[in-house]
Amino acid sequence: MIKKFGMILLLMLFASNVQAAPQPLQLALSAVFLGEQQDMVMRWQKYLEVHLHRPVVFVQRRSYRELIELFEQDRLDGGWVCSSPYVRHKSVQRLLAVPVWQSEPLYQSYLIVPKRDITTRSMADLRGKIFAYSDPDSNSGYYVPQSDILHLGADPKTFFSKTLFTYSHRKSVEAVADGLVDGARVDGYIYDQLKKFYPDVIEKTRLVDKSDKYGFPPMVTRANLPEADFKLLHDTLLNMHNDAEGRALLAAMGLDKFIAGDDHLFDGVAALIKYVEQAGVKRVQ
């Protein structure tokens, strides 16, 4: 009888421990990270797990739209997303933190062409040529070039002879470097990060133009993440620059720190989306 009671007690304790085990925090990573940064991503995962006291799982998908669908289905707790999907889908997201890059929570879209092209000086010179967009929901890789063309008084549907989507700023840069396309607009942060890992690729491209500055792609959570979880993740990110490992990780990311930020940082993105869509440009499905 005593032996049986002991077994029951052990089973109850085991069940209690299993039930108390925290669920992994599911965090999305967009295409801001390069393949060569996977060691750093793993270090960041461990850093977050230590500070959040729970497992962390990074989730990656091919497109921004797929990540938004996961937010809509409550299958993500948070993540690093592009500024356009954040602006367009605030109902399912909550602003968590904004990276600071080169002393500002801002970034730019870079217009690039193959290095051998020494004549292109602006988007106007790419009329009738082949152009690479990154993602249909990308601010720097889609909405900015659409706006460029509209400001020229032209129709984005007929401006280029051919367009394609790479679903990756890195792939857009590589397409330009290899001469597969005549131009692309890419995330300036990613372009500058690529210089560290692929200087030979960047050397085959030429930077033609930098756009206006926009709110840096933010860290967000699902809208209904419990407040305690939100605060702990928020505080962990905002304090990364205050400890040695956090500073080392930020340096590896090419960032200064994270700040709380606010929605006004993305007013320019919202205005850009409105301008493009009011001009009758249909979103790619």
C-alpha positions as YAML, in Angstrom:
chain: A
units: angstrom
residues:
- id: 1
  name: MET
  ca: [0.00, 0.00, 0.00]
- id: 2
  name: ILE
  ca: [2.80, 2.40, 0.94]
- id: 3
  name: LYS
  ca: [4.67, 1.51, -2.23]
- id: 4
  name: LYS
  ca: [1.56, 2.16, -4.31]
- id: 5
  name: PHE
  ca: [0.98, 5.50, -2.58]
- id: 6
  name: GLY
  ca: [4.60, 6.47, -3.28]
- id: 7
  name: MET
  ca: [4.19, 5.72, -6.98]
- id: 8
  name: ILE
  ca: [1.03, 7.80, -7.14]
- id: 9
  name: LEU
  ca: [2.81, 10.70, -5.43]
- id: 10
  name: LEU
  ca: [5.70, 10.51, -7.89]
- id: 11
  name: LEU
  ca: [3.28, 10.49, -10.84]
- id: 12
  name: MET
  ca: [1.46, 13.51, -9.43]
- id: 13
  name: LEU
  ca: [4.72, 15.39, -8.98]
- id: 14
  name: PHE
  ca: [5.80, 14.49, -12.52]
- id: 15
  name: ALA
  ca: [2.47, 15.64, -13.95]
- id: 16
  name: SER
  ca: [2.72, 18.86, -11.97]
- id: 17
  name: ASN
  ca: [6.21, 19.58, -13.33]
- id: 18
  name: VAL
  ca: [5.13, 18.84, -16.88]
- id: 19
  name: GLN
  ca: [2.16, 21.15, -16.54]
- id: 20
  name: ALA
  ca: [4.30, 23.91, -15.04]
- id: 21
  name: ALA
  ca: [6.90, 23.77, -17.83]
- id: 22
  name: PRO
  ca: [6.67, 27.07, -19.77]
- id: 23
  name: GLN
  ca: [5.62, 26.90, -23.38]
- id: 24
  name: PRO
  ca: [8.24, 28.03, -25.95]
- id: 25
  name: LEU
  ca: [7.97, 31.64, -27.09]
- id: 26
  name: GLN
  ca: [7.47, 31.60, -30.86]
- id: 27
  name: LEU
  ca: [9.29, 34.55, -32.48]
- id: 28
  name: ALA
  ca: [9.35, 35.28, -36.20]
- id: 29
  name: LEU
  ca: [12.49, 36.33, -38.03]
- id: 30
  name: SER
  ca: [12.08, 38.02, -41.40]
- id: 31
  name: ALA
  ca: [14.78, 38.20, -44.05]
- id: 32
  name: VAL
  ca: [16.86, 40.67, -42.03]
- id: 33
  name: PHE
  ca: [19.22, 37.87, -41.08]
- id: 34
  name: LEU
  ca: [21.70, 36.30, -43.45]
- id: 35
  name: GLY
  ca: [22.62, 32.63, -43.55]
- id: 36
  name: GLU
  ca: [26.10, 33.49, -42.29]
- id: 37
  name: GLN
  ca: [24.56, 34.93, -39.11]
- id: 38
  name: GLN
  ca: [23.06, 31.66, -37.88]
- id: 39
  name: ASP
  ca: [25.65, 31.33, -35.10]
- id: 40
  name: MET
  ca: [24.65, 34.79, -33.91]
- id: 41
  name: VAL
  ca: [20.96, 33.87, -34.15]
- id: 42
  name: MET
  ca: [21.60, 30.84, -31.93]
- id: 43
  name: ARG
  ca: [23.46, 33.04, -29.43]
- id: 44
  name: TRP
  ca: [20.53, 35.48, -29.40]
- id: 45
  name: GLN
  ca: [18.12, 32.59, -28.86]
- id: 46
  name: LYS
  ca: [20.10, 31.43, -25.82]
- id: 47
  name: TYR
  ca: [20.38, 35.01, -24.54]
- id: 48
  name: LEU
  ca: [16.62, 35.47, -24.72]
- id: 49
  name: GLU
  ca: [15.96, 32.10, -23.08]
- id: 50
  name: VAL
  ca: [18.16, 33.02, -20.12]
- id: 51
  name: HIS
  ca: [16.46, 36.39, -19.63]
- id: 52
  name: LEU
  ca: [12.91, 35.24, -20.35]
- id: 53
  name: HIS
  ca: [13.22, 32.00, -18.33]
- id: 54
  name: ARG
  ca: [11.55, 29.96, -21.04]
- id: 55
  name: PRO
  ca: [12.41, 28.27, -24.35]
- id: 56
  name: VAL
  ca: [12.50, 30.46, -27.47]
- id: 57
  name: VAL
  ca: [11.84, 29.20, -30.99]
- id: 58
  name: PHE
  ca: [12.64, 31.33, -34.03]
- id: 59
  name: VAL
  ca: [10.25, 30.92, -36.95]
- id: 60
  name: GLN
  ca: [11.11, 31.87, -40.53]
- id: 61
  name: ARG
  ca: [8.92, 31.92, -43.62]
- id: 62
  name: ARG
  ca: [9.50, 32.82, -47.26]
- id: 63
  name: SER
  ca: [7.27, 35.89, -47.34]
- id: 64
  name: TYR
  ca: [5.99, 38.60, -45.01]
- id: 65
  name: ARG
  ca: [2.44, 37.58, -45.86]
- id: 66
  name: GLU
  ca: [3.01, 34.11, -44.44]
- id: 67
  name: LEU
  ca: [4.24, 35.62, -41.17]
- id: 68
  name: ILE
  ca: [1.20, 37.89, -40.92]
- id: 69
  name: GLU
  ca: [-1.07, 34.88, -41.44]
- id: 70
  name: LEU
  ca: [0.64, 33.20, -38.48]
- id: 71
  name: PHE
  ca: [-0.04, 36.30, -36.37]
- id: 72
  name: GLU
  ca: [-3.67, 36.24, -37.45]
- id: 73
  name: GLN
  ca: [-3.89, 32.60, -36.36]
- id: 74
  name: ASP
  ca: [-2.20, 33.31, -32.99]
- id: 75
  name: ARG
  ca: [0.58, 30.93, -33.97]
- id: 76
  name: LEU
  ca: [3.28, 33.51, -33.27]
- id: 77
  name: ASP
  ca: [4.00, 35.34, -30.03]
- id: 78
  name: GLY
  ca: [6.13, 38.01, -31.65]
- id: 79
  name: GLY
  ca: [8.87, 38.69, -34.13]
- id: 80
  name: TRP
  ca: [10.88, 41.04, -36.29]
- id: 81
  name: VAL
  ca: [8.77, 42.21, -39.22]
- id: 82
  name: CYS
  ca: [8.96, 44.75, -42.03]
- id: 83
  name: SER
  ca: [7.52, 48.20, -41.33]
- id: 84
  name: SER
  ca: [4.85, 47.91, -44.07]
- id: 85
  name: PRO
  ca: [3.25, 44.70, -42.77]
- id: 86
  name: TYR
  ca: [3.27, 46.25, -39.30]
- id: 87
  name: VAL
  ca: [1.47, 49.37, -40.52]
- id: 88
  name: ARG
  ca: [-1.03, 47.36, -42.55]
- id: 89
  name: HIS
  ca: [-1.84, 44.79, -39.86]
- id: 90
  name: LYS
  ca: [-1.75, 46.66, -36.53]
- id: 91
  name: SER
  ca: [-4.92, 44.91, -35.40]
- id: 92
  name: VAL
  ca: [-3.01, 41.64, -34.90]
- id: 93
  name: GLN
  ca: [0.30, 43.14, -33.75]
- id: 94
  name: ARG
  ca: [1.60, 45.31, -30.93]
- id: 95
  name: LEU
  ca: [4.73, 47.42, -31.20]
- id: 96
  name: LEU
  ca: [7.39, 45.99, -28.89]
- id: 97
  name: ALA
  ca: [10.73, 47.64, -29.75]
- id: 98
  name: VAL
  ca: [12.51, 49.39, -32.58]
- id: 99
  name: PRO
  ca: [16.17, 48.80, -33.49]
- id: 100
  name: VAL
  ca: [18.52, 51.77, -33.58]
- id: 101
  name: TRP
  ca: [20.89, 51.68, -36.56]
- id: 102
  name: GLN
  ca: [23.61, 54.25, -37.14]
- id: 103
  name: SER
  ca: [22.25, 56.27, -34.19]
- id: 104
  name: GLU
  ca: [18.64, 56.42, -35.49]
- id: 105
  name: PRO
  ca: [15.58, 54.15, -35.38]
- id: 106
  name: LEU
  ca: [15.39, 54.69, -39.13]
- id: 107
  name: TYR
  ca: [16.57, 53.13, -42.36]
- id: 108
  name: GLN
  ca: [16.52, 53.79, -46.12]
- id: 109
  name: SER
  ca: [15.82, 51.98, -49.34]
- id: 110
  name: TYR
  ca: [18.84, 51.78, -51.66]
- id: 111
  name: LEU
  ca: [18.50, 51.81, -55.43]
- id: 112
  name: ILE
  ca: [21.28, 49.67, -56.87]
- id: 113
  name: VAL
  ca: [22.42, 48.67, -60.36]
- id: 114
  name: PRO
  ca: [25.22, 46.45, -61.75]
- id: 115
  name: LYS
  ca: [28.62, 48.10, -61.38]
- id: 116
  name: ARG
  ca: [29.15, 48.00, -65.13]
- id: 117
  name: ASP
  ca: [26.17, 50.34, -65.51]
- id: 118
  name: ILE
  ca: [27.81, 53.74, -65.31]
- id: 119
  name: THR
  ca: [24.95, 55.76, -66.80]
- id: 120
  name: THR
  ca: [21.97, 55.15, -64.50]
- id: 121
  name: ARG
  ca: [21.50, 58.05, -62.14]
- id: 122
  name: SER
  ca: [17.89, 57.52, -60.98]
- id: 123
  name: MET
  ca: [14.85, 55.30, -61.37]
- id: 124
  name: ALA
  ca: [13.97, 57.21, -64.56]
- id: 125
  name: ASP
  ca: [16.97, 55.65, -66.30]
- id: 126
  name: LEU
  ca: [15.65, 52.13, -65.64]
- id: 127
  name: ARG
  ca: [12.54, 52.58, -67.78]
- id: 128
  name: GLY
  ca: [12.07, 49.61, -70.09]
- id: 129
  name: LYS
  ca: [14.60, 47.47, -68.20]
- id: 130
  name: ILE
  ca: [14.39, 44.44, -65.86]
- id: 131
  name: PHE
  ca: [13.78, 45.16, -62.18]
- id: 132
  name: ALA
  ca: [13.74, 43.01, -59.03]
- id: 133
  name: TYR
  ca: [11.26, 43.61, -56.21]
- id: 134
  name: SER
  ca: [11.94, 41.88, -52.90]
- id: 135
  name: ASP
  ca: [8.51, 41.10, -51.42]
- id: 136
  name: PRO
  ca: [5.00, 42.35, -52.30]
- id: 137
  name: ASP
  ca: [4.63, 43.65, -48.73]
- id: 138
  name: SER
  ca: [8.11, 45.16, -48.41]
- id: 139
  name: ASN
  ca: [8.41, 48.88, -47.76]
- id: 140
  name: SER
  ca: [11.93, 49.34, -49.13]
- id: 141
  name: GLY
  ca: [11.71, 46.63, -51.78]
- id: 142
  name: TYR
  ca: [8.23, 47.29, -53.21]
- id: 143
  name: TYR
  ca: [6.38, 50.40, -52.01]
- id: 144
  name: VAL
  ca: [9.35, 52.74, -52.39]
- id: 145
  name: PRO
  ca: [10.07, 51.79, -56.03]
- id: 146
  name: GLN
  ca: [6.34, 51.93, -56.83]
- id: 147
  name: SER
  ca: [6.32, 55.46, -55.43]
- id: 148
  name: ASP
  ca: [9.43, 56.36, -57.46]
- id: 149
  name: ILE
  ca: [7.66, 55.40, -60.67]
- id: 150
  name: LEU
  ca: [4.43, 57.20, -59.77]
- id: 151
  name: HIS
  ca: [6.39, 60.38, -59.07]
- id: 152
  name: LEU
  ca: [7.72, 60.14, -62.61]
- id: 153
  name: GLY
  ca: [4.13, 60.23, -63.86]
- id: 154
  name: ALA
  ca: [4.46, 56.67, -65.13]
- id: 155
  name: ASP
  ca: [2.51, 53.45, -64.63]
- id: 156
  name: PRO
  ca: [4.35, 50.85, -62.50]
- id: 157
  name: LYS
  ca: [2.66, 48.05, -64.46]
- id: 158
  name: THR
  ca: [4.28, 49.09, -67.74]
- id: 159
  name: PHE
  ca: [7.37, 51.03, -66.65]
- id: 160
  name: PHE
  ca: [9.74, 48.05, -66.74]
- id: 161
  name: SER
  ca: [10.04, 45.48, -69.52]
- id: 162
  name: LYS
  ca: [10.03, 42.73, -66.88]
- id: 163
  name: THR
  ca: [9.82, 42.44, -63.10]
- id: 164
  name: LEU
  ca: [10.28, 39.61, -60.62]
- id: 165
  name: PHE
  ca: [10.03, 38.99, -56.89]
- id: 166
  name: THR
  ca: [13.05, 37.52, -55.13]
- id: 167
  name: TYR
  ca: [11.47, 37.36, -51.62]
- id: 168
  name: SER
  ca: [14.84, 38.31, -50.18]
- id: 169
  name: HIS
  ca: [16.86, 41.53, -50.19]
- id: 170
  name: ARG
  ca: [20.00, 39.43, -50.36]
- id: 171
  name: LYS
  ca: [18.73, 37.66, -53.47]
- id: 172
  name: SER
  ca: [17.84, 41.01, -55.04]
- id: 173
  name: VAL
  ca: [21.39, 42.22, -54.45]
- id: 174
  name: GLU
  ca: [22.80, 39.01, -55.92]
- id: 175
  name: ALA
  ca: [20.52, 39.31, -58.97]
- id: 176
  name: VAL
  ca: [21.88, 42.80, -59.59]
- id: 177
  name: ALA
  ca: [25.48, 41.72, -59.00]
- id: 178
  name: ASP
  ca: [25.10, 38.80, -61.43]
- id: 179
  name: GLY
  ca: [23.52, 40.99, -64.08]
- id: 180
  name: LEU
  ca: [20.25, 39.03, -64.02]
- id: 181
  name: VAL
  ca: [18.34, 42.28, -63.50]
- id: 182
  name: ASP
  ca: [19.14, 45.88, -64.30]
- id: 183
  name: GLY
  ca: [18.18, 47.28, -60.93]
- id: 184
  name: ALA
  ca: [16.55, 46.77, -57.55]
- id: 185
  name: ARG
  ca: [15.61, 48.65, -54.42]
- id: 186
  name: VAL
  ca: [16.78, 46.94, -51.24]
- id: 187
  name: ASP
  ca: [16.84, 47.46, -47.50]
- id: 188
  name: GLY
  ca: [19.86, 49.69, -46.80]
- id: 189
  name: TYR
  ca: [20.57, 47.96, -43.49]
- id: 190
  name: ILE
  ca: [20.77, 44.55, -45.17]
- id: 191
  name: TYR
  ca: [22.87, 45.95, -48.03]
- id: 192
  name: ASP
  ca: [25.37, 47.34, -45.54]
- id: 193
  name: GLN
  ca: [25.36, 44.09, -43.56]
- id: 194
  name: LEU
  ca: [26.12, 42.18, -46.77]
- id: 195
  name: LYS
  ca: [29.32, 44.19, -47.09]
- id: 196
  name: LYS
  ca: [30.66, 42.32, -44.05]
- id: 197
  name: PHE
  ca: [29.96, 38.86, -45.45]
- id: 198
  name: TYR
  ca: [29.96, 39.32, -49.23]
- id: 199
  name: PRO
  ca: [32.16, 42.30, -50.12]
- id: 200
  name: ASP
  ca: [32.85, 40.69, -53.49]
- id: 201
  name: VAL
  ca: [29.12, 40.68, -54.27]
- id: 202
  name: ILE
  ca: [28.63, 44.29, -53.18]
- id: 203
  name: GLU
  ca: [31.66, 45.24, -55.28]
- id: 204
  name: LYS
  ca: [29.71, 44.15, -58.37]
- id: 205
  name: THR
  ca: [26.91, 46.62, -57.61]
- id: 206
  name: ARG
  ca: [26.67, 50.40, -57.60]
- id: 207
  name: LEU
  ca: [24.58, 52.44, -55.19]
- id: 208
  name: VAL
  ca: [22.58, 54.97, -57.18]
- id: 209
  name: ASP
  ca: [20.18, 56.53, -54.72]
- id: 210
  name: LYS
  ca: [19.00, 56.47, -51.11]
- id: 211
  name: SER
  ca: [15.34, 57.04, -50.31]
- id: 212
  name: ASP
  ca: [13.83, 59.15, -47.56]
- id: 213
  name: LYS
  ca: [14.23, 57.69, -44.08]
- id: 214
  name: TYR
  ca: [11.53, 55.43, -42.67]
- id: 215
  name: GLY
  ca: [10.87, 53.75, -39.32]
- id: 216
  name: PHE
  ca: [13.19, 50.76, -38.96]
- id: 217
  name: PRO
  ca: [11.50, 47.34, -39.26]
- id: 218
  name: PRO
  ca: [10.21, 46.79, -35.72]
- id: 219
  name: MET
  ca: [9.98, 44.00, -33.20]
- id: 220
  name: VAL
  ca: [6.31, 43.26, -32.48]
- id: 221
  name: THR
  ca: [4.17, 40.83, -30.51]
- id: 222
  name: ARG
  ca: [0.74, 39.40, -31.18]
- id: 223
  name: ALA
  ca: [-1.89, 41.85, -30.00]
- id: 224
  name: ASN
  ca: [-3.14, 39.56, -27.22]
- id: 225
  name: LEU
  ca: [0.18, 38.47, -25.73]
- id: 226
  name: PRO
  ca: [-0.18, 38.46, -21.92]
- id: 227
  name: GLU
  ca: [1.04, 41.72, -20.42]
- id: 228
  name: ALA
  ca: [3.62, 40.04, -18.19]
- id: 229
  name: ASP
  ca: [5.19, 38.29, -21.19]
- id: 230
  name: PHE
  ca: [5.16, 41.53, -23.19]
- id: 231
  name: LYS
  ca: [6.87, 43.51, -20.43]
- id: 232
  name: LEU
  ca: [9.58, 40.90, -19.84]
- id: 233
  name: LEU
  ca: [10.41, 40.67, -23.56]
- id: 234
  name: HIS
  ca: [10.26, 44.46, -23.91]
- id: 235
  name: ASP
  ca: [12.60, 45.03, -20.96]
- id: 236
  name: THR
  ca: [15.00, 42.32, -22.14]
- id: 237
  name: LEU
  ca: [15.40, 43.90, -25.58]
- id: 238
  name: LEU
  ca: [15.70, 47.46, -24.27]
- id: 239
  name: ASN
  ca: [18.43, 46.42, -21.84]
- id: 240
  name: MET
  ca: [20.58, 44.44, -24.25]
- id: 241
  name: HIS
  ca: [23.07, 47.30, -24.60]
- id: 242
  name: ASN
  ca: [23.55, 47.35, -20.83]
- id: 243
  name: ASP
  ca: [25.38, 44.01, -20.56]
- id: 244
  name: ALA
  ca: [28.44, 42.59, -22.29]
- id: 245
  name: GLU
  ca: [26.75, 39.69, -24.09]
- id: 246
  name: GLY
  ca: [23.89, 41.90, -25.20]
- id: 247
  name: ARG
  ca: [26.30, 44.50, -26.61]
- id: 248
  name: ALA
  ca: [28.22, 41.77, -28.42]
- id: 249
  name: LEU
  ca: [25.01, 40.48, -30.00]
- id: 250
  name: LEU
  ca: [23.93, 43.98, -31.03]
- id: 251
  name: ALA
  ca: [27.35, 44.54, -32.61]
- id: 252
  name: ALA
  ca: [27.01, 41.28, -34.53]
- id: 253
  name: MET
  ca: [23.63, 42.49, -35.79]
- id: 254
  name: GLY
  ca: [25.09, 45.85, -36.76]
- id: 255
  name: LEU
  ca: [22.74, 47.64, -34.36]
- id: 256
  name: ASP
  ca: [23.26, 50.19, -31.58]
- id: 257
  name: LYS
  ca: [20.40, 49.12, -29.33]
- id: 258
  name: PHE
  ca: [16.62, 48.69, -29.13]
- id: 259
  name: ILE
  ca: [14.25, 51.46, -28.01]
- id: 260
  name: ALA
  ca: [10.54, 51.48, -27.21]
- id: 261
  name: GLY
  ca: [9.68, 53.68, -30.18]
- id: 262
  name: ASP
  ca: [6.16, 54.76, -31.08]
- id: 263
  name: ASP
  ca: [3.77, 54.57, -34.00]
- id: 264
  name: HIS
  ca: [4.74, 58.03, -35.27]
- id: 265
  name: LEU
  ca: [8.02, 56.51, -36.46]
- id: 266
  name: PHE
  ca: [5.96, 54.77, -39.14]
- id: 267
  name: ASP
  ca: [3.91, 57.76, -40.31]
- id: 268
  name: GLY
  ca: [6.09, 57.99, -43.42]
- id: 269
  name: VAL
  ca: [5.49, 54.32, -44.20]
- id: 270
  name: ALA
  ca: [1.73, 54.75, -43.77]
- id: 271
  name: ALA
  ca: [1.77, 57.82, -46.05]
- id: 272
  name: LEU
  ca: [3.77, 55.92, -48.67]
- id: 273
  name: ILE
  ca: [1.36, 52.97, -48.67]
- id: 274
  name: LYS
  ca: [-1.62, 55.34, -48.93]
- id: 275
  name: TYR
  ca: [-0.03, 57.25, -51.82]
- id: 276
  name: VAL
  ca: [0.72, 54.09, -53.79]
- id: 277
  name: GLU
  ca: [-2.65, 52.47, -53.21]
- id: 278
  name: GLN
  ca: [-4.66, 55.65, -53.87]
- id: 279
  name: ALA
  ca: [-2.88, 55.86, -57.21]
- id: 280
  name: GLY
  ca: [-4.63, 52.62, -58.12]
- id: 281
  name: VAL
  ca: [-1.66, 50.27, -57.80]
- id: 282
  name: LYS
  ca: [-3.10, 46.89, -56.88]
- id: 283
  name: ARG
  ca: [-1.34, 44.78, -54.29]
- id: 284
  name: VAL
  ca: [0.21, 41.63, -55.64]
- id: 285
  name: GLN
  ca: [-1.71, 38.58, -54.40]
...
